[in-house]
Amino acid sequence: MKQICVIGVGYVGLVTAACFADLGNRVIALDINEEKIEGLKNGIMPIYEPGLEELVERNVKAGRLSFTTSYPEALDGTEFVFIAVGTPSGVDGEADLRYVAQAARSIAENMKAPLIVVNKSTVPVGTGDWTADIIRQHQKEPIPFAVVSCPEFLREGSAIGDFMQPYRTVLGSTDREAAEKVAQLHLPLRAPIMITDLRTAEMIKYASNAFLATKISFINEIANICEALGADVKEVAVGMGYDKRIGPMFLDAGLGYGGSCFPKDVKALAYMAEEKGRHPQLLRAVMEINDDRRRLAVKRLRELVGDLQGAIIGLLGLSFKPNTDDMRDAPSVTIADLLTKAGANVRAYDPVAMPVARTILPQVEMCRDPYELAEGCDALMVITDWNEFKQLDLLRIKSVMKRPILVDGRNIYDPQLMKQYGFRYRGLGRGYNDN
């Protein structure tokens, strides 16, 4: 049984801690936020992630997982320390590394024995070397340590499955022996393990996320062209996806990407390129196309509703994607703001994200269910493709609306069926299927 410390109990840190504990390790999850740690000790999750509450509860009961705010307690007897703190975007798009620096200093000041420090957070290329410098500078006495980069590839909403059944594990270090020890921790996952240098490992994470974001923006660009030429982007994506060189994933046209990873990682990679005198034209286009999708959805709404002053608009979904309560860079925030500025009265329903959204969107009225949401609405907009929205009683929805108008930002409904039901329906990129 290995002893592991995970610093940070956000999406990445808590999932990492719980999963390593479930693999039979003793894990101490540390966070300086006393409220979060106290909540976890009482079984209260700081985030929503399917299956996470049960996983945490099982491993706490088994004595493999515990929580603390104390670095001396967390590092006592620990061999591996995973840094999994937030790296939000700075003013110019750069990654803000203050929490990584704080963790590195605290590790240095409290370590009593050799450690392997593993950067799990998404960090700019060169951060591994920088982290090692901070630890050396703040050690009370010289104690051997190594820094390994192990970027995470977890998707919110399926993070546990992604951890336990990864496509690959990427490790980078200047210390091969340390990297191989971290590799041993991941052997039970039975996935390919790639060991490279620190900077290459850090770059793999950014390049991967930037490529997936590019794929999303590409299909949204195609959706724009489909609308102009009368083609259906849903069918186009299916046809493209059969080609194994392309694949079907991340080809869902709609409101674009959001969340904690793609927006900040594309910005950070573009910033790194510009800092080194490169010109990331493609990355700039990816971000521009993504920003345009939210404005386009409101434009489609205006085409159907007309003047939005005084109109009641209902948003189906708030989180940036289904199966999470994450509101970071969610399209709903931009769209709600645009609608409010146009004079509309905005209400919303989300199965999970409303407690978080209330503080971010105080101007939005939260409803109990989709049917209460639809009552008296001039139009509905599908913002998040939760499964429950795909099974709504649409005739009941229509019967309580003031005007049967629906803008489908995720293309979850069939245009012809919506026409039969009597809706004025607009998908995004549905071409001749619009009515």
ZAVEX-802326 format. One line per field, with one value per residue (C-alpha): residue number from 1; z, y, x. Coordinates in steps of 0.5 Angstrom, whole numbers, padded with zeros to 4 digits. Each point is the difference from the previous one (the first is absolute). Layout:
<sites>
resi <- c(NUM, ...)
up <- c(Z, ...)
north <- c(Y, ...)
east <- c(X, ...)
</sites>
This chain:
<sites>
resi <- c(1, 2, 3, 4, 5, 6, 7, 8, 9, 10, 11, 12, 13, 14, 15, 16, 17, 18, 19, 20, 21, 22, 23, 24, 25, 26, 27, 28, 29, 30, 31, 32, 33, 34, 35, 36, 37, 38, 39, 40, 41, 42, 43, 44, 45, 46, 47, 48, 49, 50, 51, 52, 53, 54, 55, 56, 57, 58, 59, 60, 61, 62, 63, 64, 65, 66, 67, 68, 69, 70, 71, 72, 73, 74, 75, 76, 77, 78, 79, 80, 81, 82, 83, 84, 85, 86, 87, 88, 89, 90, 91, 92, 93, 94, 95, 96, 97, 98, 99, 100, 101, 102, 103, 104, 105, 106, 107, 108, 109, 110, 111, 112, 113, 114, 115, 116, 117, 118, 119, 120, 121, 122, 123, 124, 125, 126, 127, 128, 129, 130, 131, 132, 133, 134, 135, 136, 137, 138, 139, 140, 141, 142, 143, 144, 145, 146, 147, 148, 149, 150, 151, 152, 153, 154, 155, 156, 157, 158, 159, 160, 161, 162, 163, 164, 165, 166, 167, 168, 169, 170, 171, 172, 173, 174, 175, 176, 177, 178, 179, 180, 181, 182, 183, 184, 185, 186, 187, 188, 189, 190, 191, 192, 193, 194, 195, 196, 197, 198, 199, 200, 201, 202, 203, 204, 205, 206, 207, 208, 209, 210, 211, 212, 213, 214, 215, 216, 217, 218, 219, 220, 221, 222, 223, 224, 225, 226, 227, 228, 229, 230, 231, 232, 233, 234, 235, 236, 237, 238, 239, 240, 241, 242, 243, 244, 245, 246, 247, 248, 249, 250, 251, 252, 253, 254, 255, 256, 257, 258, 259, 260, 261, 262, 263, 264, 265, 266, 267, 268, 269, 270, 271, 272, 273, 274, 275, 276, 277, 278, 279, 280, 281, 282, 283, 284, 285, 286, 287, 288, 289, 290, 291, 292, 293, 294, 295, 296, 297, 298, 299, 300, 301, 302, 303, 304, 305, 306, 307, 308, 309, 310, 311, 312, 313, 314, 315, 316, 317, 318, 319, 320, 321, 322, 323, 324, 325, 326, 327, 328, 329, 330, 331, 332, 333, 334, 335, 336, 337, 338, 339, 340, 341, 342, 343, 344, 345, 346, 347, 348, 349, 350, 351, 352, 353, 354, 355, 356, 357, 358, 359, 360, 361, 362, 363, 364, 365, 366, 367, 368, 369, 370, 371, 372, 373, 374, 375, 376, 377, 378, 379, 380, 381, 382, 383, 384, 385, 386, 387, 388, 389, 390, 391, 392, 393, 394, 395, 396, 397, 398, 399, 400, 401, 402, 403, 404, 405, 406, 407, 408, 409, 410, 411, 412, 413, 414, 415, 416, 417, 418, 419, 420, 421, 422, 423, 424, 425, 426, 427, 428, 429, 430, 431, 432, 433, 434, 435)
up <- c(0000, -0002, 0004, -0005, 0002, -0005, 0000, -0002, 0001, -0007, -0006, -0001, 0007, 0003, -0005, 0000, 0007, 0000, -0006, 0003, 0007, -0004, -0003, 0007, 0002, 0006, -0002, 0004, -0004, 0002, -0001, 0003, 0000, 0007, -0002, -0006, 0004, 0006, -0005, -0003, 0007, 0001, -0007, -0003, -0007, -0003, -0007, -0004, -0004, -0001, 0005, 0004, 0006, 0000, -0001, 0005, 0005, -0001, 0000, 0007, 0003, -0002, 0003, -0006, -0001, 0004, 0000, 0003, 0000, 0003, -0004, 0006, 0001, -0008, -0001, 0006, -0003, -0007, -0007, -0005, 0000, -0006, -0001, -0003, 0002, -0005, -0005, -0003, -0005, 0001, -0003, -0007, 0000, 0004, 0005, 0007, 0004, 0007, 0003, -0003, 0003, 0006, 0000, -0002, 0006, 0005, -0002, 0001, 0006, 0003, -0003, 0005, -0005, -0008, -0004, -0007, -0002, -0005, -0004, -0002, -0001, -0007, 0000, -0006, -0003, 0005, 0006, 0003, 0000, 0003, 0005, 0002, 0001, 0005, 0004, 0000, 0002, 0006, 0003, 0007, -0001, -0007, -0001, -0006, -0004, -0008, -0004, -0005, -0004, -0001, -0004, 0002, -0006, 0004, -0003, 0005, 0000, -0001, 0004, 0004, -0006, -0004, 0006, 0001, -0008, -0003, -0007, 0002, 0006, -0002, 0005, -0001, 0005, 0000, 0005, -0004, 0007, 0003, -0007, 0000, 0008, -0002, -0006, 0005, 0003, -0006, -0002, 0002, -0005, -0005, -0005, -0004, 0004, -0004, 0004, -0003, 0002, 0004, -0005, -0005, 0005, 0002, -0008, -0001, 0004, -0003, -0007, 0001, 0003, -0005, -0006, 0003, 0001, -0007, -0002, 0003, -0003, -0007, 0000, 0003, -0006, -0005, 0004, -0003, -0007, 0001, 0002, -0007, -0004, 0002, 0003, 0007, 0004, 0004, -0006, -0002, 0007, -0001, -0007, 0002, 0007, -0004, -0003, 0005, -0001, 0003, 0004, 0003, 0007, 0001, -0007, 0004, -0003, 0005, 0005, 0000, 0006, 0007, 0007, 0003, -0005, -0007, 0001, 0004, -0003, -0007, 0003, 0003, -0006, -0004, 0005, 0001, -0008, 0000, 0006, -0005, -0006, -0003, -0004, 0003, -0006, 0001, 0007, -0001, -0005, 0005, 0005, -0004, -0003, 0007, 0002, -0006, 0002, 0006, -0004, -0006, 0004, 0003, -0007, -0002, 0006, -0003, -0007, 0003, 0006, -0002, 0005, 0006, 0005, 0005, -0003, 0005, -0003, 0004, 0000, 0000, 0003, 0004, 0001, -0006, -0001, 0002, 0007, 0003, 0004, -0003, -0002, -0002, -0007, -0001, -0006, 0004, 0004, -0007, -0003, 0007, 0000, -0007, 0001, 0006, -0004, -0005, 0005, 0000, 0007, 0001, 0003, 0001, 0002, 0001, 0003, 0004, -0001, 0003, 0007, -0003, -0006, 0005, 0002, -0007, -0003, 0005, -0005, -0002, 0003, 0002, -0002, 0003, -0006, -0008, 0000, 0006, -0005, -0006, 0003, -0003, -0004, -0007, -0002, 0003, -0001, 0001, 0003, 0003, -0003, 0006, -0001, 0003, -0005, -0005, 0003, 0001, -0001, -0006, -0001, 0007, 0000, -0006, 0003, 0006, -0004, -0002, -0007, -0002, -0002, 0001, -0002, 0001, 0002, 0000, -0006, 0005, -0004, -0007, -0004, -0003, 0006, 0003, -0006, 0001, 0007, -0002, 0002, -0003, 0000, -0001, 0001, -0002, -0006, -0002, -0007, -0004, 0006, 0004, -0001)
north <- c(0000, 0007, 0006, 0006, 0007, 0004, 0007, 0004, -0003, 0002, -0004, -0002, -0001, -0003, -0005, -0002, -0001, -0004, -0005, -0001, -0002, -0005, -0003, -0002, 0006, 0004, 0007, 0007, 0006, 0006, 0007, 0007, 0001, -0002, 0000, -0005, -0004, 0000, -0002, -0006, -0002, 0000, -0003, 0006, 0001, 0007, -0002, -0004, -0006, -0007, -0005, 0004, 0000, -0007, -0001, 0005, -0003, -0008, 0002, 0004, -0005, -0005, 0005, 0001, 0007, 0006, 0007, 0006, 0007, -0001, -0001, -0003, -0006, -0001, -0001, -0004, -0007, 0002, -0002, 0004, 0007, 0001, 0008, 0001, 0007, 0005, 0003, 0006, 0004, 0007, 0007, -0002, -0007, -0003, -0005, 0003, -0005, 0004, -0007, -0004, 0004, 0000, -0007, -0001, 0005, -0004, -0007, 0003, 0003, -0006, -0006, -0005, -0005, -0001, 0001, -0001, 0006, -0001, 0006, -0002, 0007, 0003, 0004, 0004, -0003, 0001, 0000, -0007, 0003, 0006, -0004, -0003, 0006, 0003, -0007, 0001, 0007, -0001, -0006, 0000, -0005, -0003, -0006, -0004, 0000, 0000, 0003, -0004, 0003, -0005, 0005, -0002, -0002, 0000, 0002, 0003, -0005, -0006, 0001, -0006, -0004, 0004, -0001, -0008, -0001, 0005, 0000, 0001, 0003, 0005, 0001, 0005, 0001, 0001, -0005, -0007, -0004, 0005, -0001, -0007, 0000, 0004, -0005, -0005, 0003, 0000, -0007, -0003, 0005, -0005, 0006, 0002, 0004, 0005, 0003, 0006, 0007, 0005, 0005, -0005, -0003, 0007, 0002, -0007, 0002, 0007, -0003, -0005, 0005, 0005, -0005, -0002, 0007, 0001, -0006, 0003, 0007, -0003, -0004, 0007, 0003, -0005, 0001, 0007, -0002, -0005, 0005, 0004, -0006, -0004, -0006, -0003, 0000, -0006, -0004, 0003, -0002, -0007, -0001, 0003, -0004, -0007, 0002, -0003, 0006, 0005, -0004, 0002, 0003, 0007, 0002, 0002, 0007, 0005, 0005, -0002, -0002, 0003, -0003, 0001, -0003, 0001, 0008, 0001, -0005, 0003, 0007, -0002, -0004, 0006, 0004, -0004, 0000, 0008, 0000, -0003, 0004, -0005, 0001, -0005, 0002, -0006, 0000, 0007, -0002, -0006, 0005, 0005, -0005, -0003, 0007, 0001, -0006, 0003, 0007, -0004, -0004, 0007, 0002, -0006, 0001, 0008, -0003, -0004, 0005, 0007, 0005, -0003, 0006, -0003, -0007, -0006, -0005, -0007, -0003, -0008, -0001, 0004, -0004, 0000, -0007, -0006, -0004, 0006, 0006, 0004, 0007, 0002, 0003, -0003, 0003, 0001, 0006, 0004, -0002, 0002, 0007, 0001, -0001, 0004, 0006, -0001, 0001, -0007, -0003, -0007, -0006, -0007, -0007, -0004, -0007, 0001, 0007, 0005, 0000, 0002, 0005, 0004, 0004, 0001, 0001, 0004, 0003, -0006, -0004, -0007, -0005, -0007, -0004, 0001, 0001, 0006, 0003, 0000, 0003, 0006, 0000, 0004, -0005, -0005, -0001, -0007, 0002, -0007, -0007, -0003, -0007, 0002, 0005, -0005, -0003, 0006, 0000, 0005, 0001, 0001, 0005, 0003, 0001, 0004, 0005, 0007, -0001, -0007, 0002, -0004, 0001, -0006, 0001, -0007, -0003, -0005, 0000, -0002, 0006, -0004, -0002, 0007, 0002, -0005, 0002, 0007, 0003, 0006, -0004, 0002, -0004, 0002, -0002, -0004, 0003, -0002, -0003, 0007, 0002)
east <- c(0000, 0003, -0001, -0002, -0002, -0005, 0000, -0006, -0007, -0003, -0003, 0007, 0003, -0006, -0001, 0008, 0000, -0007, 0003, 0007, -0003, -0005, 0006, 0002, 0005, 0000, -0002, 0000, -0004, 0002, -0003, 0001, -0007, -0003, -0007, 0001, 0004, -0005, -0005, 0003, 0001, -0007, -0002, -0001, 0003, 0002, -0001, -0005, 0003, -0004, 0002, 0005, -0004, -0001, 0008, 0002, -0005, 0003, 0007, -0001, -0003, 0005, 0005, 0004, -0002, 0000, 0000, 0004, 0002, 0007, 0006, 0004, -0005, -0001, 0007, 0002, 0002, -0002, 0004, -0004, -0003, -0005, -0001, -0007, -0002, -0003, 0004, -0006, 0001, 0004, -0002, 0004, -0002, 0006, -0001, 0000, 0005, -0001, -0003, 0006, 0005, -0004, 0000, 0007, 0003, -0005, 0003, 0007, -0001, -0003, 0003, 0005, 0002, 0001, -0006, -0003, -0004, -0005, -0003, -0007, -0002, 0000, 0006, 0004, 0006, 0006, -0004, 0003, 0007, -0003, -0004, 0007, 0003, -0005, 0001, 0007, 0000, -0005, 0003, 0002, 0005, 0003, -0005, 0000, -0006, -0002, -0006, -0004, -0005, -0006, -0006, -0007, -0005, -0006, -0007, -0005, -0006, 0004, 0007, 0000, -0001, 0005, 0005, -0001, 0000, 0005, 0002, 0007, 0004, 0005, 0006, 0006, 0006, 0007, 0001, -0002, 0000, -0005, -0004, 0000, -0002, -0006, -0002, 0000, -0006, -0004, 0002, -0007, -0003, 0002, 0001, 0006, 0005, 0005, 0006, 0003, 0003, -0003, -0002, -0002, -0005, -0003, 0000, -0004, -0006, 0000, 0000, -0005, -0005, 0001, -0001, -0007, -0002, 0002, -0004, -0006, 0001, 0001, -0007, -0003, 0003, -0003, -0006, 0000, 0001, -0005, -0005, 0002, -0001, -0006, 0004, -0001, 0006, -0002, 0000, 0006, 0004, -0003, 0003, 0007, 0000, 0000, 0007, 0005, 0005, -0005, -0005, -0007, 0002, 0000, -0004, -0006, -0002, -0003, 0002, 0007, 0005, 0000, 0002, 0007, 0004, -0001, -0001, 0006, 0005, -0001, 0001, 0006, 0003, -0001, 0003, 0006, 0001, 0000, 0005, 0005, -0002, -0004, -0007, -0005, -0005, -0004, -0001, -0002, -0006, -0002, -0001, -0004, -0004, -0002, -0002, -0004, -0005, -0003, -0002, -0002, -0005, -0003, 0000, -0004, -0005, -0001, -0002, -0006, -0002, 0002, 0001, 0002, -0002, -0005, 0001, 0000, 0005, 0002, 0006, 0000, 0007, 0005, 0007, 0005, -0002, -0004, 0002, 0003, -0002, 0006, -0001, 0006, 0000, -0007, -0003, -0006, 0003, 0002, -0007, -0004, 0004, -0001, -0008, 0000, 0003, -0005, -0005, -0003, -0002, 0004, -0002, 0004, 0000, 0006, 0000, 0006, 0003, -0005, 0003, 0007, -0004, -0004, 0006, 0003, -0007, -0004, -0004, -0003, -0006, 0001, -0005, -0002, -0001, 0000, -0008, 0000, 0006, -0004, -0007, -0001, 0007, 0000, 0006, 0004, 0008, 0003, 0007, 0002, -0001, -0002, -0004, -0006, -0001, 0000, -0006, -0005, -0007, 0001, -0008, -0001, 0006, -0003, -0007, 0002, 0005, -0003, 0004, 0002, 0007, 0006, 0008, 0004, 0007, 0002, -0004, -0004, -0006, -0003, -0002, -0005, -0003, 0000, -0004, -0005, -0001, -0001, 0006, 0004, 0007, 0007, 0006, 0007, 0003, -0007, 0000, -0007, -0003, -0001, -0007)
</sites>
